[in-house]
């Protein structure tokens, strides 16, 4: 995303011609054991200047997996999920992730793209808290202009729970040619990395998918992206828990009637049906 610099009581001349600072929010969901709860923590990469392309995303993912492996040594595999933005949904990124997994020690198992407007629920929730935190800092007569200012702001007043920020810079000199393409990638939404190739689906878990061998993709492996860390992440804070729904996905509200079962979307509708005595399917 882009964050527009803001100053306390800025003049009108300071408002025009602003250039936003790029910041990327990643929500890491982990589980120590099968019986334990899922925990979530957000890592924010902030840039003073950055082209929002596939190589920048690849650099962020590699740096993120290095950090995850460092703090969670037991993690050996990862599943990625994002929306369909062009910097994510492209062949250069998807075909380079296998080598990233080899370098970081965290094997990429799958990459799934969400439906439009449904891919950043956790990140959007945390971003709202961050923006409110920044507004509070600005109201205390501070300016948030550079990436360093954003990191200082997010760590002020004890920081934000479950969030850590770092100021980084993409090393564009390490970018390789964007060779290799995945046929029909615009209609493909699910990718699974196997030993011999990538298995593709248009819709999640519908059919056996289509396997494309790595040898048939003509890919030159992308080397180490070498994301430059100007100001590293702070110490780990409280990690939030992901509350799992106690209701089974197939469970519905029902009302027993003689000879049939009526189903409703909410319990209120079921209660209203019993009160009124209406019999409608």
N, C-alpha and C positions, 0 to 999 in steps of 0.2 A: 504494500500500500504506500501511499504518499502522505506525509505529514507536512502541513504548511507551517513555516516558522511563525512564531507569535511573540510579541513583546508587550510588556505592561504599558497600557495607554499609548499604543503606537500611533504615529501620525498617519494621515491619509497617504502621504507620499511613500511611506514604508509598506503600505498594503499592496500597491500595484507592483507587478513584476516579480512576485515571489516565486521561488523555485522550491518545490517540496523535497523533503528528505525521505528517501526510501527506507522503509522498515518492514521486516518480514517476521511474522509470528508463527512459531511451530509449537504445536501441542503434542507432548510426548506422553503416551499412556503406557504404563508398565504394570507388571504383576510379578511379584517375587516368587510365589508358588501358585499351584492350581487352586488351592483353597483360599488364598488371600484375596483381598479386594484390589481392584484396579486403582492406580494412582496416576494423577495427571500433573504435569508441570510444563510451563510455557517458557520457551527460549526466544528472545527477541534479538534479531540481528539488525543493527542500525547502520546506515551508510550516509556519508556526506554527499557522495556522488555515485550513481550506479545505473547502468542500463538494465532494465528488468527483462532479461532474456534467459534462455535455457542454461547458459554457462553460469550465470549468477545463481540460479536455483541449484545447479549441480554443486557449486562451491559451498553453498549453504548446507546442503544435504550431507556432503562429505564432512564438513566441520562439525555438524550436529551428531553424526554417527560416531565420530572420534570422541566427542564429549560424552555421549551415551555409554560407549564402551569403557571409558575411563571411570565413570561413576557407577555403572551397572555392569561389572565384569561378567556376570552370568548371562547377559544378553548375547545371543548368537544369531538371531534372525529378526527381521523387521518387516512390517507391512506398512506401506505408504498409502495415503489417501489425500486427495485434494480436489479442487474444482477444475473446470475445464479451461482455465486461462491459457493463452497461447504459450506462455513461458513454461508451463507444466506439460501440456498435451502436445508433445512433439517428439519426433524420432530421435533427435540428438540426445535429449535427456534420457529417454527410456532405454536406449541402446548403450548408454554409458554407465548405468547404475550397477550392472554386474561387476565391472571392474572396481567401482567404488566400494562395493561389498567386500571384495578381496583385500583391498588396501586397509579398510577399517576393521576387518574381522567381524563385521555384522552383515550376514548374508541377506540380500533383498529377496523376499519370497514373492510378494505381489505388489502391484500398484493398481489401485482402483480409483476411477474418477466418479465423482458423485453427480447426481442430477443437477441441473441449473438451480442456483440459489440455495443449495442445501449442503454445500461442502465445507463451510467454515463456521459451523455452529459454536464450537468451543472457542475458537480463535476470536470470533466476533464478540462473544461474551466477555472474554478477557480484555479485548481491545477497548470496550466501553469503559471498563474500570481504569485502564491506563489513561484514556483521554480525560476522564474526570479528574484523575490524579494530577495530570499536567495542568488543567485549568486551575486547580487549587494552588499549584505552585506559582503560576503566573499571577494570580490574584494577590500573592504575597510579595509582589513587586520584583519578580524575576523575569528574565527573558529566556525563551527556548528557541534558539536560532540554529545551532549546529547539532550534529549527532552526539557530540560529547555533552551538550546541554541536555539532550533528551535522556541520556543514560543517567546523568546526575539527578534529573527530575524524577525518573522512575524509581531511583533508589532513595529518594528523600523521605523523611518521616517514617523510616523503617521499611520502605519499599512496599511492594504489592505482593500479597500472598500468592505463591505458586508461580511467580514470574521472575525471570532474570534477564538482564540485557547486556549486550556487548557491542562495541563499536568496531566495525570491520571494514575491509576494503577488498574488492575483487581484483585478482591479478590477471588482467586480460592478456598478458604476454604468454600465458600457459595454455590458452585456448587453441584447440586443434581444429582442423577443417571439419565442418558439419556434414560429413559424408554418412552414407547409410540411411535408408528410408524404410518405413514400415508401410506396406501397401494398404490403402484404405484406412489410415489411422484416424481420420475424422469421424468415422462411425464406430470405432472400437473404444470400449470404455474399461475393459478389465484385462490385465496383463499378469501372467504368472511366469516366473523365471524357473526354468528347469535345466537339467544338466546339458541337454543337447540343443535347447532352443527356447523360444518364448511362445507360450500358449495364449491365444487371443480369444476374447469374447466380445460380442456386441452388447450383451446383457448378462448380468451376474448369474453364474451357475445355470445358464440355459444351454444345454447340449454339451458335448465333449470339448468344444472349442477347436481352434485351428492352430496347429503347431508349425512354427517357422524355424528351421535350423539356423543357428548362428552363422554357419558357413554360407548360407544363402543371402545374408543381409549385407555383406561387404562392409563391415565396420572396422574402422581403425580405432583401437582403444584410446580413450581420453586419459592422459596422464594425470598425475597429482594436480589438483586445482590450486592448491597453495593459498587458501584464503588468508589474507593478512589480518591479524587481530591487533587492533590499535589499543583497545581497552577490553580486557577479558571479562567473562561472566563473573558475577560475584559468588559468594558462598551460597550453598543450597539452603533454601528456606522451607517452610512448611509445605508439604505436597498435599494437594487436594485429592479426595477420594471420589471416584466415579460411582454414583449411586445407581445400582441396578434395579430395574423395575421389579416389584414383587408380583406383578400380574403377568401371567403367561401371554405371549403374543396372540395366541389363538383364543384367549378367553374373552367372552363378551357378556354384557349384561343381558339376562334373560328373564322371562316371566312365564311360568308354567300355566298353561290353560288346558282345558279338557281336549285331548286329541291333537294338540299341536304345541309347538314351542315358539313364542314370539321373541324376537331379538331386537335390542335397542342399542344405540351408540352410547348412551349415558344412563346412569342409574336413575337420574331425575325423570327421564322419559319412561322408564319402567315403572317407577312409583306413580307417575301421573296416569299411566294406563290402568293401574290397579284401582286408583281412586275414581276414575271416570267410568271404568267398566267398558271402555272401547275395545273392540276386537278388530285390529287392523294389522295385516302382515306388512 
